[in-house]
Amino acid sequence: MSRLPRFAPLALALAAALPALALAQDAAPDPEHAHEVAKTLDVVEVTASPLRQGIEDLARPVDVLTGQELDARKSGTLGETLERQAGVQSASFGVGVGRPVIRGLEGARVQVLANGGSALDVSTVSADHAIGIEPFLADQIEVLKGPASLLYGSGAIGGAVNVVDGRVPTAQVGRAMAGRAELRHSSVDDGTVGMARVDADAGALTLHADIFRRDSGDVRIPGYAFSPGLIAEEIEEGEDPDHFARGRLPNSALTTEGGALGGSWFGERAWFGVAASTYRSEYGIPPGAHAHEEEEHDEDHDEDHDEHDEEEEVVRLDLRQDRFEARGGVRDVGAFAELNWRVQRSLYEHTELEGDEVGTVFSNTGTEARFEAVQREINGWRGAFGLQMSHRDFEAIGEEAFVPPSITRDLGVFALQEKDFGQFKLELGARHERVSVSPQSGADADRNATSLALGGLWRFSEAAHLSLNLNRAERAPSAEELFSDGAHVATQSYELGDASLDAEVALGAELGLHLHHGRFDGKVAVYRTAFDDFIYLADTGLEQDGLPLRAWTQADATFSGWEAELDVELADNASGLWSLRLFADSVDARLDGGSRLPRIAPGRAGADLVWSRGGWRARLGAVRVQRQDEVAQFETATDGYTLVDAGVAYHWDTALAGWEAFVEGRNLGDREARAHTSYLKDFAPLPGRNVMAGIRVNF
């Protein structure tokens, strides 16, 4: 029998407390405690759903990060921005890369979206490839936990993250001009971030423009870049400890910039909009994480050895993505309340620079089209039907072209239906898609993927509801899983694909409880997903070209876990408004044979104390990440750590705008922390103490 995760008592206590708090609301309220009756929450609309429901109206689990909380969490990568959400962590690869990990799943299983459309980059091909989306421009970020294949295809079998930035306006501003701007400076990397956005109405037209830039130097770290275990190995091999990087993470400087122009026309029943945007980033990969093993060195270790190694290992990535998008819709067309469509085109390229020389060039030209029809209500049933197609032309040229050029075509159809039966709401959905991957040479790999979903929401009181979600989802294997054949230095292995891989099948169930009563707002969820033919990169114990040989293979696997969140209003008096947020999560992932899967996020528990009074607000928080010692074969354990952060802000209004000055501190204890989800945990710790100061304005 497996032992309970270390933070399970917190989840069980919260689970036990929620029903009691929910039942308490049925009693007649004392006039002196009238404020403790069920409160009405602000409606947060989830745009990733075709029906655009409020988050409280969905049976499937969704988190939305917006407003002041989003402002406090914005970081240079999407994963880092979301890593304090329950069930979400970050798979970093140095400072410039951070993909979100949802309930232990990442990469090709988590779809990253911009305004409901695919990012169309190559961030899933390799762990060192960045996502071409800028978190600082986001109006809100939506996290769909569990299989989102129904809406966004097999690449979302583990969930989806939708960044909403309004580059194609979907509604008019309502006044002549609105916008926001922000400027901040950070101490950990001597970095500066600036962004500005303007939206303006001109009759039936609404125009949008935004621009951003981020510059930073090498990141300060508390100690050595290499882990103690790796340092010990290097010393045993005769390396001089004085040569190990300390205090700063080498080659971690970055520059990111971009912007967009967009506009929409709004008629009485129809609307149409377009946008063009560009994203450019130039960032480094920490030495030792991207070294080419084929280089031969003098066995005598002459005095130029270390300088030569460092020069060879310095790799920087120069990324550029240009996107073009058109969207539109029409209301009240026959049996349909809305007809909406979207077409986007992406031209992506990044070049891996080894010193002054071009190493490998990755390019991806992608086109995606999506059509949605929202039906009128029929006998209480609401729903939507959709068609989605995509075409990706991928190519890699150079030393790291471990995946051959390929064209991927995807065609899917889906349907959603829901109905309220008084206190109970039923949600149904189905999707079928055909995925074809055509390599430059060899036979095509054609796969079908079918996803089914059943969800129920039981509002057993005014303040609480219980949700149950059952899913059957399929994922077609990606091009790299099918056709890899070469040295992949980002994973420090020789990867070998398998063109005969079948689609993986996930059978999942989740039970959730949500309470919003008086001063309390809490959530608890437990889930389990059983994968048939789970695709993973397995160590073979052999070597190829001096690298460990790892092969993409399939086996049954099970992911199980839980999440808990509790927000409590502690006091609202002359001293101000005080509130406390607690959260914890844990996930266990293993093959059915008993062995663990690699880089599975460790359990965490965190707390945030928030205060506000007048124009002032402040926050003090901490998160404890437990030691991860339940590891895969050939994988090392990762020590636990505690990160403390805090922030203070002051807001004031003028005749034309609202202003806010802020100071944020992260990892204030300057602790050495290594993320178990990262391929670089032994080469690059998380940043050290960071104090950020800045100003933002809304008008």
LUMRO-254511 format. One record per residue (C-alpha): residue in three letters; x, y, z. Coordinates in steps of 0.2 Angstrom, whole numbers, plus 5000, padded with zeros to 4 digits. Example, Ala and Ser with C-alpha at 12.3 -4.5 7.8 and 13.67 -1.06 7.14 Angstrom:
<atoms>
   res     px     py     pz
   ALA   5062   4978   5039
   SER   5068   4995   5036
</atoms>
This chain:
<atoms>
   res     px     py     pz
   MET   5000   5000   5000
   SER   5007   5017   4995
   ARG   5009   5030   5008
   LEU   4999   5046   5008
   PRO   5008   5062   5001
   ARG   5016   5072   5015
   PHE   5003   5086   5013
   ALA   4988   5075   5013
   PRO   4983   5080   5031
   LEU   4980   5098   5025
   ALA   4969   5092   5011
   LEU   4959   5080   5022
   ALA   4956   5094   5035
   LEU   4950   5106   5022
   ALA   4939   5093   5014
   ALA   4931   5089   5031
   ALA   4929   5108   5035
   LEU   4920   5112   5019
   PRO   4904   5102   5021
   ALA   4902   5109   5039
   LEU   4904   5126   5033
   ALA   4892   5123   5019
   LEU   4879   5116   5031
   ALA   4881   5131   5043
   GLN   4873   5142   5030
   ASP   4856   5133   5031
   ALA   4854   5140   5048
   ALA   4845   5157   5050
   PRO   4858   5170   5051
   ASP   4861   5180   5067
   PRO   4858   5199   5063
   GLU   4875   5202   5071
   HIS   4883   5190   5059
   ALA   4873   5194   5043
   HIS   4889   5197   5033
   GLU   4892   5178   5035
   VAL   4878   5173   5023
   ALA   4883   5166   5006
   LYS   4892   5179   4996
   THR   4890   5184   4978
   LEU   4907   5182   4969
   ASP   4912   5193   4955
   VAL   4909   5184   4938
   VAL   4925   5179   4929
   GLU   4921   5174   4912
   VAL   4931   5159   4904
   THR   4934   5164   4886
   ALA   4942   5147   4882
   SER   4924   5139   4882
   PRO   4913   5143   4867
   LEU   4899   5146   4879
   ARG   4909   5159   4888
   GLN   4902   5154   4905
   GLY   4907   5161   4922
   ILE   4920   5151   4931
   GLU   4906   5146   4945
   ASP   4895   5139   4931
   LEU   4908   5126   4925
   ALA   4909   5108   4931
   ARG   4926   5105   4924
   PRO   4940   5113   4934
   VAL   4946   5130   4928
   ASP   4957   5143   4937
   VAL   4958   5161   4931
   LEU   4972   5173   4936
   THR   4967   5191   4933
   GLY   4967   5208   4941
   GLN   4978   5213   4956
   GLU   4983   5194   4958
   LEU   4989   5193   4940
   ASP   4999   5210   4942
   ALA   5008   5202   4958
   ARG   5012   5186   4949
   LYS   5018   5192   4932
   SER   5035   5185   4927
   GLY   5046   5183   4912
   THR   5039   5166   4908
   LEU   5022   5158   4908
   GLY   5026   5144   4919
   GLU   5034   5156   4932
   THR   5018   5167   4932
   LEU   5007   5152   4935
   GLU   5017   5142   4947
   ARG   5008   5148   4963
   GLN   4991   5141   4956
   ALA   4986   5125   4964
   GLY   4991   5110   4953
   VAL   5002   5121   4942
   GLN   5021   5121   4942
   SER   5035   5127   4930
   ALA   5047   5117   4919
   SER   5061   5129   4917
   PHE   5076   5128   4906
   GLY   5086   5143   4912
   VAL   5078   5160   4914
   GLY   5072   5162   4896
   VAL   5061   5146   4896
   GLY   5047   5141   4908
   ARG   5032   5130   4902
   PRO   5018   5126   4913
   VAL   5016   5109   4921
   ILE   4998   5104   4925
   ARG   4996   5090   4937
   GLY   5012   5082   4933
   LEU   5010   5083   4914
   GLU   5019   5095   4902
   GLY   5026   5097   4884
   ALA   5015   5090   4871
   ARG   5001   5086   4883
   VAL   4998   5104   4888
   GLN   4992   5116   4875
   VAL   4997   5134   4876
   LEU   4985   5146   4868
   ALA   4984   5164   4864
   ASN   4966   5171   4864
   GLY   4960   5153   4861
   GLY   4972   5149   4847
   SER   4987   5138   4847
   ALA   5004   5146   4850
   LEU   5010   5138   4834
   ASP   5028   5138   4840
   VAL   5040   5124   4843
   SER   5041   5124   4862
   THR   5035   5106   4863
   VAL   5049   5100   4852
   SER   5063   5103   4865
   ALA   5064   5108   4883
   ASP   5075   5123   4879
   HIS   5063   5131   4867
   ALA   5053   5146   4874
   ILE   5035   5149   4871
   GLY   5031   5164   4860
   ILE   5018   5172   4871
   GLU   5022   5187   4883
   PRO   5014   5186   4900
   PHE   5016   5205   4904
   LEU   5003   5209   4891
   ALA   4989   5197   4898
   ASP   4972   5203   4903
   GLN   4969   5186   4911
   ILE   4976   5169   4910
   GLU   4965   5154   4911
   VAL   4971   5137   4916
   LEU   4960   5122   4911
   LYS   4965   5107   4922
   GLY   4963   5089   4917
   PRO   4960   5084   4899
   ALA   4955   5099   4888
   SER   4956   5088   4872
   LEU   4937   5091   4869
   LEU   4940   5109   4865
   TYR   4958   5110   4859
   GLY   4963   5093   4852
   SER   4974   5079   4858
   GLY   4988   5090   4862
   ALA   4978   5096   4877
   ILE   4976   5079   4885
   GLY   4984   5086   4901
   GLY   4976   5103   4901
   ALA   4977   5120   4892
   VAL   4983   5137   4897
   ASN   4974   5152   4888
   VAL   4982   5169   4888
   VAL   4970   5183   4884
   ASP   4978   5199   4878
   GLY   4964   5207   4867
   ARG   4975   5210   4852
   VAL   4960   5207   4841
   PRO   4946   5217   4851
   THR   4931   5207   4854
   ALA   4921   5221   4861
   GLN   4921   5240   4861
   VAL   4930   5250   4874
   GLY   4915   5261   4878
   ARG   4925   5277   4878
   ALA   4937   5286   4866
   MET   4953   5279   4873
   ALA   4959   5266   4887
   GLY   4975   5258   4891
   ARG   4989   5254   4903
   ALA   5008   5254   4905
   GLU   5020   5247   4917
   LEU   5039   5250   4920
   ARG   5049   5239   4932
   HIS   5067   5235   4937
   SER   5073   5219   4946
   SER   5088   5217   4956
   VAL   5092   5199   4953
   ASP   5097   5202   4935
   ASP   5098   5221   4934
   GLY   5083   5219   4922
   THR   5071   5231   4916
   VAL   5053   5228   4909
   GLY   5042   5240   4900
   MET   5025   5238   4892
   ALA   5012   5249   4885
   ARG   4994   5246   4878
   VAL   4981   5257   4870
   ASP   4963   5253   4865
   ALA   4953   5266   4856
   ASP   4935   5268   4849
   ALA   4932   5277   4833
   GLY   4914   5275   4828
   ALA   4911   5257   4824
   LEU   4930   5253   4824
   THR   4940   5248   4839
   LEU   4959   5249   4838
   HIS   4972   5241   4848
   ALA   4991   5243   4849
   ASP   5004   5236   4862
   ILE   5023   5236   4864
   PHE   5035   5228   4876
   ARG   5053   5225   4880
   ARG   5063   5216   4893
   ASP   5082   5217   4895
   SER   5091   5208   4909
   GLY   5109   5202   4913
   ASP   5115   5186   4921
   VAL   5105   5181   4935
   ARG   5111   5181   4953
   ILE   5111   5164   4962
   PRO   5114   5160   4981
   GLY   5129   5148   4978
   TYR   5136   5138   4964
   ALA   5127   5135   4948
   PHE   5131   5116   4949
   SER   5123   5106   4962
   PRO   5133   5098   4976
   GLY   5132   5081   4969
   LEU   5138   5087   4952
   ILE   5152   5097   4959
   ALA   5158   5081   4969
   GLU   5158   5071   4953
   GLU   5168   5085   4944
   ILE   5181   5086   4958
   GLU   5183   5067   4957
   GLU   5187   5069   4938
   GLY   5201   5082   4942
   GLU   5192   5098   4940
   ASP   5197   5113   4950
   PRO   5183   5120   4961
   ASP   5188   5138   4958
   HIS   5182   5136   4940
   PHE   5164   5132   4945
   ALA   5152   5147   4942
   ARG   5146   5155   4958
   GLY   5135   5170   4963
   ARG   5128   5172   4945
   LEU   5121   5160   4932
   PRO   5132   5161   4917
   ASN   5124   5165   4900
   SER   5107   5168   4907
   ALA   5105   5186   4901
   LEU   5091   5189   4889
   THR   5082   5202   4878
   THR   5064   5200   4873
   GLU   5053   5212   4863
   GLY   5038   5213   4852
   GLY   5021   5222   4849
   ALA   5005   5221   4840
   LEU   4993   5231   4830
   GLY   4975   5226   4828
   GLY   4957   5232   4825
   SER   4939   5227   4824
   TRP   4923   5233   4816
   PHE   4907   5230   4826
   GLY   4890   5231   4817
   GLU   4873   5228   4824
   ARG   4874   5209   4823
   ALA   4891   5205   4816
   TRP   4909   5209   4819
   PHE   4926   5207   4811
   GLY   4944   5210   4817
   VAL   4962   5207   4812
   ALA   4979   5209   4821
   ALA   4997   5207   4817
   SER   5010   5204   4830
   THR   5029   5200   4832
   TYR   5038   5192   4846
   ARG   5057   5191   4847
   SER   5068   5184   4861
   GLU   5087   5181   4862
   TYR   5092   5171   4878
   GLY   5106   5160   4884
   ILE   5107   5142   4889
   PRO   5117   5139   4905
   PRO   5134   5131   4901
   GLY   5135   5112   4904
   ALA   5116   5111   4899
   HIS   5119   5112   4880
   ALA   5137   5106   4877
   HIS   5141   5096   4862
   GLU   5149   5079   4867
   GLU   5157   5076   4851
   GLU   5170   5089   4854
   GLU   5187   5081   4858
   HIS   5198   5088   4871
   ASP   5216   5086   4875
   GLU   5218   5072   4889
   ASP   5231   5082   4897
   HIS   5219   5096   4902
   ASP   5231   5110   4897
   GLU   5229   5127   4904
   ASP   5217   5132   4890
   HIS   5205   5118   4893
   ASP   5192   5127   4904
   GLU   5192   5142   4893
   HIS   5189   5132   4878
   ASP   5175   5122   4886
   GLU   5166   5137   4891
   GLU   5168   5145   4874
   GLU   5161   5129   4866
   GLU   5147   5127   4878
   VAL   5140   5145   4877
   VAL   5124   5143   4867
   ARG   5111   5157   4864
   LEU   5094   5156   4855
   ASP   5088   5169   4844
   LEU   5069   5167   4842
   ARG   5057   5177   4831
   GLN   5038   5174   4828
   ASP   5026   5184   4817
   ARG   5008   5180   4819
   PHE   4993   5186   4809
   GLU   4975   5183   4815
   ALA   4958   5187   4809
   ARG   4942   5184   4819
   GLY   4924   5187   4817
   GLY   4906   5182   4821
   VAL   4888   5185   4818
   ARG   4873   5184   4830
   ASP   4855   5177   4828
   VAL   4857   5166   4813
   GLY   4842   5154   4811
   ALA   4844   5141   4825
   PHE   4861   5148   4831
   ALA   4863   5162   4844
   GLU   4881   5165   4837
   LEU   4893   5159   4823
   ASN   4911   5163   4827
   TRP   4927   5160   4817
   ARG   4945   5162   4818
   VAL   4960   5160   4806
   GLN   4978   5163   4811
   ARG   4995   5161   4803
   SER   5012   5160   4811
   LEU   5029   5161   4804
   TYR   5041   5155   4818
   GLU   5060   5153   4817
   HIS   5074   5152   4830
   THR   5092   5150   4828
   GLU   5104   5142   4840
   LEU   5120   5152   4840
   GLU   5136   5143   4846
   GLY   5148   5158   4849
   ASP   5148   5167   4833
   GLU   5142   5152   4823
   VAL   5125   5146   4818
   GLY   5122   5129   4825
   THR   5104   5123   4821
   VAL   5089   5133   4814
   PHE   5072   5127   4819
   SER   5057   5134   4809
   ASN   5039   5131   4809
   THR   5025   5138   4798
   GLY   5008   5135   4805
   THR   4990   5139   4800
   GLU   4975   5136   4811
   ALA   4957   5139   4807
   ARG   4942   5136   4819
   PHE   4923   5138   4817
   GLU   4911   5138   4832
   ALA   4892   5138   4831
   VAL   4883   5141   4847
   GLN   4865   5135   4847
   ARG   4850   5143   4854
   GLU   4843   5135   4869
   ILE   4832   5120   4865
   ASN   4821   5112   4879
   GLY   4834   5119   4891
   TRP   4849   5112   4882
   ARG   4863   5124   4878
   GLY   4878   5119   4867
   ALA   4890   5122   4853
   PHE   4897   5113   4838
   GLY   4914   5116   4831
   LEU   4927   5112   4817
   GLN   4945   5115   4819
   MET   4960   5112   4807
   SER   4978   5115   4807
   HIS   4993   5113   4796
   ARG   5011   5114   4803
   ASP   5027   5113   4792
   PHE   5042   5110   4803
   GLU   5060   5109   4799
   ALA   5077   5109   4808
   ILE   5093   5111   4800
   GLY   5110   5109   4809
   GLU   5119   5099   4822
   GLU   5104   5097   4833
   ALA   5092   5092   4819
   PHE   5087   5076   4829
   VAL   5069   5077   4822
   PRO   5067   5076   4803
   PRO   5057   5089   4793
   SER   5039   5085   4794
   ILE   5021   5091   4790
   THR   5007   5089   4803
   ARG   4989   5090   4798
   ASP   4975   5090   4810
   LEU   4956   5090   4807
   GLY   4944   5089   4822
   VAL   4925   5091   4825
   PHE   4918   5093   4842
   ALA   4901   5096   4851
   LEU   4896   5102   4868
   GLN   4879   5101   4877
   GLU   4874   5106   4894
   LYS   4857   5107   4904
   ASP   4852   5113   4921
   PHE   4840   5102   4931
   GLY   4837   5114   4945
   GLN   4851   5111   4958
   PHE   4860   5099   4946
   LYS   4869   5103   4929
   LEU   4874   5091   4916
   GLU   4888   5094   4904
   LEU   4892   5082   4889
   GLY   4905   5083   4875
   ALA   4913   5073   4861
   ARG   4927   5076   4849
   HIS   4935   5066   4835
   GLU   4951   5071   4825
   ARG   4962   5064   4812
   VAL   4981   5068   4814
   SER   4993   5065   4800
   VAL   5012   5067   4802
   SER   5022   5066   4785
   PRO   5041   5065   4787
   GLN   5052   5071   4773
   SER   5056   5053   4770
   GLY   5047   5037   4775
   ALA   5028   5033   4777
   ASP   5015   5044   4785
   ALA   5009   5041   4802
   ASP   4990   5043   4803
   ARG   4981   5042   4819
   ASN   4963   5045   4825
   ALA   4959   5052   4842
   THR   4942   5052   4850
   SER   4938   5061   4866
   LEU   4922   5060   4877
   ALA   4918   5070   4893
   LEU   4904   5069   4905
   GLY   4902   5082   4920
   GLY   4890   5085   4933
   LEU   4888   5100   4945
   TRP   4877   5098   4960
   ARG   4873   5114   4969
   PHE   4867   5106   4986
   SER   4867   5123   4994
   GLU   4867   5141   4989
   ALA   4886   5142   4995
   ALA   4893   5125   4989
   HIS   4893   5113   4975
   LEU   4900   5097   4971
   SER   4907   5092   4954
   LEU   4911   5076   4946
   ASN   4920   5074   4929
   LEU   4923   5058   4919
   ASN   4934   5059   4904
   ARG   4940   5047   4890
   ALA   4954   5056   4880
   GLU   4966   5051   4866
   ARG   4982   5059   4860
   ALA   4991   5056   4844
   PRO   5010   5054   4845
   SER   5020   5070   4840
   ALA   5033   5071   4826
   GLU   5047   5070   4839
   GLU   5040   5054   4847
   LEU   5038   5046   4830
   PHE   5053   5051   4821
   SER   5067   5057   4832
   ASP   5084   5050   4828
   GLY   5099   5060   4834
   ALA   5108   5068   4848
   HIS   5097   5079   4858
   VAL   5109   5089   4869
   ALA   5095   5098   4878
   THR   5090   5082   4886
   GLN   5108   5076   4886
   SER   5104   5060   4876
   TYR   5102   5052   4860
   GLU   5084   5051   4856
   LEU   5076   5037   4846
   GLY   5058   5038   4840
   ASP   5046   5024   4835
   ALA   5035   5027   4820
   SER   5023   5013   4826
   LEU   5018   5021   4842
   ASP   4999   5021   4845
   ALA   4988   5035   4851
   GLU   4988   5035   4870
   VAL   4972   5034   4879
   ALA   4968   5042   4896
   LEU   4953   5037   4907
   GLY   4951   5050   4920
   ALA   4940   5055   4935
   GLU   4939   5070   4946
   LEU   4929   5074   4961
   GLY   4928   5092   4967
   LEU   4920   5102   4981
   HIS   4919   5121   4981
   LEU   4912   5132   4995
   HIS   4910   5151   4995
   HIS   4901   5156   5011
   GLY   4903   5172   5020
   ARG   4922   5174   5024
   PHE   4927   5158   5017
   ASP   4930   5152   4999
   GLY   4938   5135   4997
   LYS   4941   5121   4985
   VAL   4946   5103   4986
   ALA   4949   5091   4972
   VAL   4955   5073   4970
   TYR   4959   5065   4953
   ARG   4965   5050   4945
   THR   4970   5047   4927
   ALA   4975   5030   4920
   PHE   4984   5030   4904
   ASP   4984   5016   4891
   ASP   5000   5016   4880
   PHE   5007   5031   4889
   ILE   5022   5038   4878
   TYR   5038   5042   4887
   LEU   5056   5043   4885
   ALA   5064   5028   4892
   ASP   5083   5025   4897
   THR   5089   5009   4888
   GLY   5105   5008   4897
   LEU   5115   5009   4881
   GLU   5125   5023   4873
   GLN   5125   5031   4856
   ASP   5138   5043   4850
   GLY   5144   5045   4868
   LEU   5127   5049   4874
   PRO   5114   5039   4884
   LEU   5102   5031   4872
   ARG   5084   5035   4876
   ALA   5070   5028   4866
   TRP   5052   5034   4865
   THR   5041   5019   4871
   GLN   5024   5015   4878
   ALA   5017   5008   4894
   ASP   5002   5009   4905
   ALA   5004   5023   4918
   THR   4993   5031   4932
   PHE   4993   5049   4938
   SER   4984   5053   4954
   GLY   4984   5068   4965
   TRP   4974   5081   4975
   GLU   4973   5100   4977
   ALA   4966   5111   4990
   GLU   4964   5130   4992
   LEU   4956   5141   5005
   ASP   4954   5159   5005
   VAL   4948   5167   5022
   GLU   4944   5185   5026
   LEU   4952   5187   5043
   ALA   4946   5204   5048
   ASP   4939   5220   5040
   ASN   4940   5234   5053
   ALA   4949   5251   5056
   SER   4966   5242   5053
   GLY   4961   5237   5036
   LEU   4955   5221   5026
   TRP   4965   5206   5031
   SER   4964   5190   5021
   LEU   4973   5173   5021
   ARG   4976   5161   5006
   LEU   4981   5143   5009
   PHE   4985   5131   4995
   ALA   4993   5113   4994
   ASP   4994   5100   4980
   SER   5003   5084   4977
   VAL   5004   5072   4962
   ASP   5010   5054   4960
   ALA   5014   5047   4943
   ARG   5021   5029   4940
   LEU   5021   5016   4927
   ASP   5009   5002   4931
   GLY   5024   4991   4933
   GLY   5028   5001   4949
   SER   5043   5012   4942
   ARG   5041   5031   4943
   LEU   5041   5043   4929
   PRO   5054   5057   4928
   ARG   5053   5075   4933
   ILE   5036   5074   4942
   ALA   5032   5089   4952
   PRO   5034   5087   4971
   GLY   5021   5091   4983
   ARG   5019   5109   4990
   ALA   5010   5119   5003
   GLY   5009   5138   5003
   ALA   5001   5153   5012
   ASP   4999   5171   5008
   LEU   4993   5185   5020
   VAL   4986   5200   5011
   TRP   4982   5217   5019
   SER   4974   5232   5011
   ARG   4968   5249   5017
   GLY   4964   5264   5007
   GLY   4976   5265   4993
   TRP   4988   5253   5001
   ARG   4990   5235   5000
   ALA   5003   5222   5005
   ARG   5007   5204   5004
   LEU   5018   5192   5013
   GLY   5019   5174   5007
   ALA   5029   5158   5008
   VAL   5028   5141   4999
   ARG   5036   5125   5004
   VAL   5041   5113   4991
   GLN   5045   5095   4998
   ARG   5059   5084   4994
   GLN   5056   5074   4978
   ASP   5064   5057   4982
   GLU   5052   5046   4973
   VAL   5061   5046   4956
   ALA   5063   5037   4940
   GLN   5077   5025   4936
   PHE   5094   5035   4934
   GLU   5086   5051   4941
   THR   5093   5059   4956
   ALA   5082   5066   4971
   THR   5079   5084   4973
   ASP   5080   5093   4990
   GLY   5065   5103   4997
   TYR   5066   5121   4999
   THR   5055   5136   5006
   LEU   5053   5152   4996
   VAL   5047   5168   5005
   ASP   5040   5183   4995
   ALA   5032   5199   4999
   GLY   5025   5215   4991
   VAL   5018   5232   4994
   ALA   5009   5244   4983
   TYR   5001   5261   4984
   HIS   4987   5267   4972
   TRP   4981   5284   4969
   ASP   4970   5292   4956
   THR   4971   5308   4946
   ALA   4959   5316   4934
   LEU   4965   5306   4919
   ALA   4972   5290   4926
   GLY   4975   5278   4940
   TRP   4993   5276   4946
   GLU   5001   5262   4956
   ALA   5019   5261   4963
   PHE   5025   5244   4969
   VAL   5039   5235   4977
   GLU   5039   5216   4975
   GLY   5052   5204   4984
   ARG   5054   5186   4979
   ASN   5065   5172   4987
   LEU   5069   5185   5001
   GLY   5078   5172   5011
   ASP   5090   5170   4996
   ARG   5088   5151   4997
   GLU   5096   5139   4984
   ALA   5081   5130   4975
   ARG   5081   5118   4961
   ALA   5065   5113   4952
   HIS   5063   5094   4950
   THR   5053   5098   4935
   SER   5068   5105   4926
   TYR   5081   5096   4915
   LEU   5093   5109   4922
   LYS   5091   5106   4941
   ASP   5109   5101   4942
   PHE   5116   5115   4932
   ALA   5105   5130   4935
   PRO   5096   5134   4952
   LEU   5081   5146   4953
   PRO   5086   5164   4955
   GLY   5091   5171   4971
   ARG   5084   5186   4981
   ASN   5075   5198   4969
   VAL   5068   5215   4973
   MET   5057   5223   4960
   ALA   5051   5241   4960
   GLY   5040   5249   4947
   ILE   5025   5259   4942
   ARG   5010   5256   4932
   VAL   4996   5267   4926
   ASN   4978   5263   4919
   PHE   4968   5276   4910
</atoms>
